[in-house]
Amino acid sequence: MSQAPPPAERHVPVLRERIVELLAPALSAPDAVVVDATVGLGGHAGALLDVAPTARLIGLDRDEQALALAADRLGPHGDRVELVHAVYDELPEVLAKRGITRVAAILFDLGVSSLQLDEPERGFAYRFDVSLDMRMDQRRGITAAAVVNTYDRADLVRILRDYGEERYAQRVASAIIARRAVRAFATTGELVEVLATAIPQSAQRTGGHIAKRTFQALRIEVNDELATWSRALPAAIDRLGVGGRIAVMSYQSLEDRIAKTVLRAGATSSAPPGMPVERPQDAPYLRLLTRGAEGADAHEQASNPRSASVRVRAAERTRLSEPSQLGVAL
């Protein structure tokens, strides 16, 4: 049996140079700590450590397989790297355990990773007929099979509509319930077959693969991604020191909407209307480093197709603030 290629060959980090450009200015201090909250295979982390030779990295991931591969890729950086099995909303606890109150830079690369898409047995990719799993952390949580086999129609419609933005959510939910009444779902292929009958033929000619939206909805539900992200981003900003920088890479509109809301709120004065002078506590605590959401250029999209949907937003911390200021309603 042939060995899998090393992580550096299996994964090309999306917008690697741009992420380095955005975060590296915050990493010049000898004791700078950078957090890669979704370290994956370590591509972005390694690039940041290369340009910041005195910085220390804490890498988080809920996927133990990814952590093992990241450890291999980041091994040359020695004790400057610490990898932690944790979900990114656990960042405050991870830092507190290490006596760290402020960090210099934080990166979030959201969504499903290249590893998870490329490993058939994980059940994330609709091009493989495998167990319907989709858990990023395979030690805990419900599987996608449990969702489609046990959720009632209203809940299926909700997650398909809200998380997958599936236009035919009601038809898909009805088809799932009819199929499971005969035989429970076990594999991704069985679900794709049902989607092929539930979604009108006219709609199957555009908008990508018929399973794309349903698989996205199930993945978000199984891993509680949006609720986790809504907690994680404000908490991460609160751990940035003044001059610290944060970058967010998202690949679907629901995640990007949260990033946009939180970062814009931090970059906007909270002074009441009509106030003649802005009080210090009302001043923005963030400075936006990107104009809106940036994407990959045509060259990168051609060479790395997974960059096609990326949206990057970044900001710099300009002052400390009370934690309550970061609790933006989403």
FENKASUL-V590207 format. One record per helix or strand of 2 or more residues. SS is the DSSP state (2 for helix, 1 for strand). FROM is the first residue (numbers start at 1). TO is the last residue. If there is no record, write none. Layout:
# FENKASUL-V590207
((SS | FROM | TO) (SS | FROM | TO))
This chain:
# FENKASUL-V590207
((2 | 7 | 10) (2 | 16 | 26) (1 | 33 | 36) (2 | 43 | 51) (1 | 56 | 61) (2 | 64 | 80) (1 | 81 | 85) (2 | 88 | 97) (1 | 103 | 109) (2 | 114 | 118) (2 | 120 | 122) (2 | 144 | 150) (2 | 153 | 162) (2 | 169 | 182) (2 | 188 | 198) (2 | 201 | 205) (2 | 212 | 223) (2 | 225 | 238) (1 | 240 | 250) (2 | 253 | 266) (2 | 280 | 282) (1 | 286 | 288) (2 | 298 | 303) (2 | 305 | 307) (1 | 311 | 317) (2 | 323 | 326))
